[in-house]
Amino acid sequence: MANYEVKDIRNIALIGHGSSGKTSLGDAMLFAAKATKRLGSVDEGTSTFDYEADEIDKKISIDSSIAFCNWQGKEINIIDTPGYPDFVSQVISSLAAVDIALVEISAVDGIQINTRKVWQLAKDNGNCTAIVVTKMDGDNINVEELLESIHETFGKECVPLNLPKGSGSDFKGVAKVLHLETSDDVIGDITKINEQVIEAVVAVDDDLMEKYLEGETIDDEKLHVCFRQSMKEASLTPIFFCSSRKGEGVKEILNTIAEFFPSPETFEKTGFKDIDSGEEIKIDPSLDSAFSAQVFKSVIDPFVGKLSYFRVFSGKIDEGEQHLCNSRTEKREKVSHFYKMFGKEQKLIETAMAGDILAVPKLEDVEISDTLCIDKTHGKFDEIKFPTPMVSLALMPKGKGIEHKVSAALTKLASEDKAFVVSHDLETNDLVVTGASSLHLKIMIERMKNRFDIEVDTKPPKIPYKETITGKAEAKYKHKKQSGGHGQYGDVQIRIEPLERGAGFVFKNSIVGGSIPSQYIPAVEKGMKEVLNKGFLCGHPMVDFQVDLFYGSFHAVDSSEAAFKIAGVKALQEAFTNANPVLLEPVVNIEVVIPGEFMGEISGNLSGRRGRIQGMDAIGDMQVVKASVPMAEITNYESELKSITGGQGSYTMEFSHYDVVLQHIADAIIKSEKQEAEHHEK
């Protein structure tokens, strides 16, 4: 057994905008708790959390990373998360594994774009939240303005638990607010803020609130009980000030986490449901209850193999119990060892118990979001919801005969990141990867090279155009060839007409009187179907039309299936060409979420992309523009939206329908694709 109990565990995630100091705070917490012998540094490449080669090189967090420390007898599991929205899937999965989210705000830069986004993610997930103002040793800091900004953005329930003693080069620690530690160099009215904090704390107890308003002093023990309750109910969001580089204010954060933040024993996990009925099952985080855990992260370790990271929500399991049951597959998975992760290092442990965040190796059929139970499954956690990836690239292997290696490497990378999707477009024959952003895809392609020694070229994926007709036509074609011996003879007459969108291809046999023997008719249909994916305009699939075979002739000796197959194809080509053929393009429905100030510019931009505005809506203080836009017009939309909104906009899209391309645009597409085809032939 571990040397701690469930009530002693604290699970926290460090979240915030990029470069707000999350990783540095995590390293400072480990160093303060003597979990590391030296203070890790992102700039020097010695951070416990940022250990991947690309993270060290770029000096940013790309993956979530886990370490732990013990402070005042409390086992604190810390998950450091990336700050750039390109890697938001790592934040989402981490929040699903913890009870507490520490939102970092740089004292120098203030509240930024992704600060708001990750705050909302934590609230939506039901996490207990606190705010840490980092980099108090930076320049040009205005504490009063920052606090006002926090109140306006996140609410008046955000109150400082300490105040800084000086700032910039003069920052030399913090003063306690709750217990009113006065000092001449404290920034802010500590007495006034002390009153605000006590009011926020005792608000969870009507009797205490009444006594406080009547002027009675509330003793510390009762204050502490109310503090824990207010944290659990999210009626209070503590604010801390610190400098990770100096180590000032870090121990005060650890003290509060250990003393007041909820343990897994008191934090109520929801979203666990009966597999058959779908009814909610209340999680009992005690060791005596049935074992349940959820996988939130997957890593392909070069030495251990696949590592599945999971959070235990109830019960316990010893290393000697050799199997876990996967609720998704209903298969029993063999367990070899449990590891407690410390950055890239692994500590072998004997027991996995409620509250633990651990990793288990070589569960090959286990994926992110999977529920693990003992033997027979009794419930299943809701799947972790990730945003739909929007940005795509087509990949071309550098080198022949390595397609299977590329596919295997991409599959492994996709198993680690639910925002990275690999697909094979059957219509264009492209190998396509889709991610959260261009940066996200660039990082994944670099990882394929560094990890698997595989290089690829990239290009925008082909737009899956289609061809159809808008008019009717008839055609007759006689295939006749004599070259000694048996000749070739097949004669067909067809009518062609358009069908409604989505109908595909329909072949109709209207032959009467045996003008074409029945044994040759399937050959006519087969020949036509074989060329449907090689359209006559510019090689795209032909759809949504009907061919009616109504007349023909045959030769008793020279006719054959092959002859009628050729005749059918030639007749189809002539009829299709004469039936007003058009190019179809995919159209998507897009929803763009932006601050209201960009409404006009975004609407105009979408209209300029041949988009049709379908409506507008609001989500909180953000505006939503809904439109239908041709897919070809938004292949670079991510970068332009980022440019217009300064990175404050986001969007989602889904396929809607196919529509006819305007003639002048279609002519340009056809000309370009014919030139490309001629180039490849040469």
N, C-alpha and C positions, 0 to 999 in steps of 0.2 A: 504493500500500500504506500501511497504518497505520504509525505510528512506534513500534509495539510488537509483540511476538510473542505467540503463544498462551500461552507460559509466564509472560508478564507480566500476564495478565488475572486479576482477581479479581471474581467475581460474587456479590453479597451481597443478602439481603433483610432489612429491619428489621421484626421482628414482635413482638407483645406486646399486652397489654391496652390499652384506650383510655386516653389521657392518661398513658401510661407514658413518654413522651418520645421516641418513635421519630422523628417528623418533625424535632423540634429537634436530635436527634443527627445526622440526615442533613444538616441545614443547617450544623451545627457542623463536620462532616467536610469539607464543601465549602469552608467558609470557612478552615479550618486548612490545606487544600491549595491555597489561593489560586485555587480554581475560581470563587469569587464574591468581590466586592470588599467586601461587607458581610455581616454575620451575619443570615441570614433569621430572621424571627420569626412564629410562628403567631398570637400575640396581635395583632401589628401588621398582619397580612395580607400580609407580605412574604416568606413562605416560598417557596423554589424549588419545593417539592414540592406544597404545597396551593395551587393556583392557580385552581381552579374557583370561580365566584362563590358557590356554596352552601357550599363548604368554608371559604372566607374568612369568610362570614357566620356559620356555625355553629362555626367554630374547631375542626373535627374533619376527619380524613382520611376521605373517602368512596371514592375510587378509589386504586388503586396508581399511583405516579408514579416516573419514572426520571430519574436524573442521573448524572454521572460526574466523576471527578477523577483526577489522576495524583499518586502519592505514591511517592517513591524509585524512580521508573522503572516503577512498577506502575500499570496502568490499572484503576481500581476502579469498577465499575458498581454503583450503589446503587439498589435498589427499595424505596421507602417504602410500607408497606401500612397499611390501616385497622386500628384496634384493637377496633372493636365487632363482635360476632359477626353483626350484621345484614349485614355486608359481607364475610363470610368467603370468599366466592368469589374476591375480589380477592387474598386471602392465598394461597389454593390455587393459583391460576394463576401467581402470582409465584414461589412455591416451585418450580414446575415449570421455571422459567427460570434458576434460580441453583444454585450449588453450596453456598453457605454461608448459614446463617440466624443473625442476631444477635437473640437474645431479650432484649427490654428489660424490666427490672423496676424500678419506681420505688422508690427507697430510702425514700420517705415512706409509700407504700401497700403495699409488699411484693408477694408473689405473689397474683394475683387470678384470677378465674374464667377469663378468656380467656387468661391466661398459660399455664395447663395445656393448653388446647385447641390453641393454636398450636404449643406445644412438641411435642405429639403429632403434629400435622400435619407438622412438619418431620422428625420421626423416621420417620414412615410413608413419607415421600417420599425418605428416604435422604440428607437434607441434612446436611452438617457443621454442628455447632452451637457457639455460644458465648453467654455471658450477659453483658449489660451492665447494671450497676446504675446507673441515672440519678438525677438530681436530688439529688446528694450535698450540695448547698447548701440543702436543705430542712430543715424543723424536725423534732424528735423522732425522730431516726434511731438505730437500734440495730443496728450492723453485725454483731455476733456473733450476735444472734437471727436476722437475715436470712440469714446464711450457713448457720446450722443448718436453717432452713426450706428453703433451696435444696437442701441435702443430703438432707433427708427427702423432698422432693417429686421431685427430678430425679436423685438418686443421688450417691454419694460420688466419682464421677469428675469432678464439678464442683469445680474448684479455682481459687483466685484467682491470677492472674498479676501483679496488683498489689494493694496495700492503700491505703486512703485516709489522707491526712495531715489529720486533723481531719474534722469534718462540720459541716453547717449553715453559719452565717456564717463559721466558722473553717476550712472546707474550703479547702485551698490546694494540692491536687495529689495525686499518688500516688507510692508507692514500689515499685520493682520487686521482685518476689518471687523469680523464677528466679535472678537474679543478686545477690540478697540486698543490697538497698539499705537499710541500716538508718537509722532516724531516730527521734528521741525522741517525735515527735508521731504516729507510725504507730498506727492502731487495729488491734489484734490481735497475736498472737504470730508475727511475721514469720519467725523462725527455724524454728519448728515447721511453719509452712505451707510454707516453702521445702523442707523435707524431704518433705512430702507431695507437692509438685509434682514434685520430682525423681524420687520413687518412681513416680509416675503416668507420667512421661515415659519413664523407662528400662524400664518394664514391657514395652515392645514388643520389647526386645532381651535375651534370656536372659543372654548373656555380660556385658553391661553391668550388668544387675541384680545378678548375682552379685558383680561387682567393687564395686558400690556398697554392697551389704550387708556386704562385707568391709572397708569403710571407705575404699576407694580414691576419690579425687576424680575426677569425670568432667569432661573438658575441654568447653568451650563448643561446639566444632564438633560433637562427637558428641551432645551434648545437643540441639542444634538439629536434627540429622538425625532423632533419635528423636521430637522434638516434632512435626515435620511428619508423621511416620508415625503417631503417636498421634492427630493431628487427622484424618487420612485414615481411620483405622480406628474413629474415634468412641470410642476408649478414654479420651479426655481431653476435657473441656469447660471451656475457660478462662472465668474470671470477671473482668470489668473493672469499675472504678469510675470515674465521671466526673460532671462538671457541664457540660452543653451550654451553658448560659447564660454560665458563666464561661470556658468553653473548656478547663477543667482535665481531664486524663485522656484527651482526644480524640486527641491526637497519638500517645499510647501505643497506643491501639486501632488507629490507622492503621499504626503501625510493625509491630504483630503481624500484621495482615492481610497486609501486604506481604511480611513475612519468612517467616511460618510457615503461613498458610492455603493450602489447595490451589488450584491453577490448573486451568482446564479440561483442561490437558494430563495431569494426574494424577488428576482426578476421573472415576470410571467411571460413565457414563450407561447405564442399563438401560431396557428397555421398547421397544427398536427391533426390529421383527420383519419377516421376509419376508412380503410381501403374500400370496403364494400358499400357502406352507406354514405360516405362523404361527410359524416357528422364530425364536428370538432371534438377532439379528445384533449382534456386538460393534462398538461405535462406536470408530472410530479418529479421535481429535481432531486429527490432523495436517492440514496444508494440502494435502497431496498426495492425500488420500482423497476419496471421492465426497462432494459437497455434500449436507448434510442439515440441516434446521432445523424448529423447531416454533413455530407461532403460539400465543401465550399471552394476548394482549390485543388488543382492537379498540376504536378510538375514531373517532367521527365528528367530524373537525376542521372548524370553520366555514369555514376558508380553503383547506385542502388537500383536504378530503373525507375519505373513509375511510382510516384509518391502521391497518395490521396490524403489531403488534409481534411480533417473533420472536427466538428464541435459536438461534444457529448452533452445531451440535454437531460438525460435521466439514466439512473441505474449505474452499473459498473460491469466491467468485464476484465478478467485476468488474462494474462498472456497465454496461459495454458489452455483456455477455451479456444479451440482452433478454427471456428467458423463464425462468420457474420452473414446475415441474410439481407440481400438487396431487395427492397420493396418494389423497385421498378422491374427488375428482371425475374424476381422470385427465385433467384439462384443463391445458393450458399457459397460464400467466398472464403477461401482459406486464408487465415491470418497468420503471419509468421512473427512479426514484432510490432510493438508500438514505439513511436519516437516522439519526444518532445523537442520541437525545433528551436534552435538558437541561431538565427540567420541561416547560413549554409551548413552549420553543424547540427548533428543529430545526437540526442541523448536517449539511450535505450531505457524504457521504463516497463514495469511489470503489470501495471493496472491502469486501465482507462476508466475514469469515473466522471460523474455529472459535473459539468463546468469546465472540464479539460478541453484544450485545443491541441490536437495531436495529429500525427501522420502515420499512415500504415503503408508499407511497400507492396508492390506487385499485385494489386487488385485490378487486373487488366480490363474487366468488364464493368468497372465502376466509373461513373461520370459525375461531374459537378451537379449538385442538387439532389443526388441520390440519398435515400434514407437507408441507414444501416441499423438492423436490429439483431437480436440473438435468435438463431434457429428459425422460428416461425414469425413472420411479420405480423404485427398487430396494428400498424398505422403507417402513415406516410406524411412527410412534411410537404407543404406547398413548394412548388418549384421556385427557385430564385429567378426573378424576372430581370432579364437583361435587355437593353435597348437594341432595336434592330439595326445591324450595321448597314451603312448607306453608300460607302465609297468602294468602287471595284477596280480591279486591274486584271488584265489577261496576262498569263505567264507563258513564256517560251523557254524551255530548257536550253542552256548553253552546252551543246554536246548531244550526240546521237545515242539513242538506246538507253537513256537514263530516266525516261518518263516514269517508270515504276518507283525509282528512288525519289523523284520529286514528289510523287503522290504520297509515298510513305512518310516523308519528312513533313509535308504539309498536314497530314493527318495527326501527327504527333503534336505539332504546334497548335492545331485547332483544339486538341483535347485539353490544352492548358488555358485557352482563352475563348470564352463563349461569344465574344464579339468578333472573332476571326472565323470566317466561314469559307469553306472550300467547295467548289462545285464545278461540274463539267456541263457546259451549255451544249445540249444536243443539237440545237439549231445552228449555232455558229461554230461548233467544235472547239470552242475556247476552253482552256483550263482557267477558271476565274477564282480569284480570292477577293473577299469583301470584308472590309473592316470599318472601324469607327471614323477613320480619317486617313488622309494621305500619309501623315507621320506614323500612324499606327501600322499601316501596310509597309512602309519603309523599314520600320523596326523589325517586323516579322520576316521580311525578305532578307534583311541583314542577319537575323538569327539563323535562318536556314543555311546561309553561307558559313557562318562561324561554327555552328554546331554540327552540321552534316556535310560540310564541304561541297555544297551544291549551289551553283550560280544559275540565275535565270535572267532573261531579258523581260521587260514589261512593256505593255502598251495599253491604251484604253480598250476595254472590251468592245467587240463589234456589237452594233445595235441589231437586234434580231428582227430585221424587216421581213415582211411577207409580201407576196404578190397575189392579186386577184383580178377579177374583171367586173366591169360595170354595165356591159351591154351583152347582147346575144349575137351569135354567129353560127354559121354552118361551114363545114369543110369536108372535102372528099379527097382521099389519097389512095392511089393504087400503087402498091409495091410490086413491081414486075421485073424479074431478072432471069435471063436465060444464058447459061454458060456451059452447055453440054450436059447431057444426062438430065436429072431432075432439075427444074428451075425453081424460082421462088415467085409466089403469087399470093397477094393478099389485098383486098379492096374493101375500104370502110367508108361510111358516111356518118357524120356525127353532128349533133346540135349541142351547143354549149350555152349556158345561162348562169347568171349569178345567183347565189343563195345568201341568206341572212348571215351576219357576222357570227363566226363561231361554228358554223355548220360543217366546215371541213370540205371533204371531197365526196361526191356521190356519183356512182356509176349506174346508169339505167340501161337495161337491155330491152329494146323495143323491136327486135328482129322478129318478123313474121314470115311464114312461107319458106323458111330455110334458105334465105338469100346468103346467110353465113351459117355454116353448120355449127351446132351447139358446142362441139369440142374445141372450136377456135375462139369462141367469145371470151372465155377466161384469160386467154393470152392477150387479147386487146386490153382488158382491164389491168392485167398485171404490168404490161408495158407502160401504161399511163401512170400507175402508182409508183413505178420505179423512178420516174422523172419528176415526180411532184416536188421533191426537195431540191431540184435544180431548175429553178424558174427561168422562163424565157426572157424576162426583162434584164435581170442582172444576177441570176443564180440563187435567189432566195425561195423558200418554200411557197408553193402555190396552194391557196386555200379558198374555201367558201364558193364553190361553183359545182355545177352538175354537168356531166357529159351524158348525152343520150345517143346511144348507138342504134340507128334506126334502119340502115340499109347497107348493102355491100354485095360483093360477088366473090366466087371462089373458082378454083381450077381443080378438077378431080385428081390430077397427078401432081401439079406443082405447088398447091397450097400446103402450108404447114403452120404450126404454132409460131415459129420464129418469124415467118413472113407477116402474119397478122399482128404480131407484137410490134414490128417495125412500122407497119401501116398505121396502127393506132397512135403511136407516138408522133408520127409526122402529121397526122390529121389534127391531133391535139395542139401541136405547135402552131399550125396555120389558124385554127379556130381561136385559140387564146390570143394570138397577135391581132386578130381582127375584131375582138370583142371589147375594145376599149380597156386594155389592161392598165392597172394602177398599182402603185406601191403603197403598202400599209405600214404604219409605224406604231410601236407600242406607246401608249399614253399612261402616265402614272398620276395617281392622286397624291398631292404633297400637302403637308401641313407644316408651316413655318412658324416657330415660336420666337417672338422678338419683343424687346421693349417698345412701348407705344410710339416713341419718337421716330422709329424707323418704318412705320406702317406705310407711308406714302412711297418711300423709296423702294421697299420690298415689293409692294403691289405693282409698281411701274416696272421693276426689274423682271418680275414673273410674266407680265403682259408682253414685255419685249422678247421673251423667250417663247412666244406663241402660246403662252398660258392663258387659261380662262379662270378668272377669279370666281370661286363657287360660294364663298362666304367668309365671314370673320367671326371670331369668338374671343373670349378672354379667359386666362387662367391666372388667378391672383392679379398681380400687377403687370403681367405679361399679356401680349396680344397674339392671337393666332390667325394667320392668313391661310385659307384653304383654297387650293387651285388644282386644276388638271393641266398637265404640261407634257408635251412629247418627251419621251425618255432621252432622245438625242440632244435635247436642249439643256439638260441638267447634269451632264457628265462631269462638269467642273464646278458644280454649284456649291460644293463645300467651301472651296477657297474664296469664291466671290461673296458668299454669305458672311464668312468670317471677316472679309475685308470691309464690307458695308457696315456691319454691326460691331466691329472691334472685338469679335469673338463672343459677343453676347447672344447671338442667335443660334438656334438649333432647328433641325427639321427631321421629319420622318416621311417616308413615301411607300406606296404599295402599287402594284400593277392594277390598272383599271380596265383598259380595253385597247383594241386596235382601231386606228382611224386612217383615212386616206391622206396621204402626203400631198401638200399643195404641188401643183404641176411643176412650177419652176424649181422648187426644192428637189422634187423627185428626179427631174432631168439632171441636176447637178450630182445627185447621189449615184444615179445609173452610170453617168459618164465616168465618175471617179472610180467606181467599183469595176467597171470594164477595163479601165486603164490599169488598175491594180492586178486584175486577173491576167492581162496580157503581159505585165511585167514578170509575174511568177512563171508564166509559160516559157518566157525567154530564159 
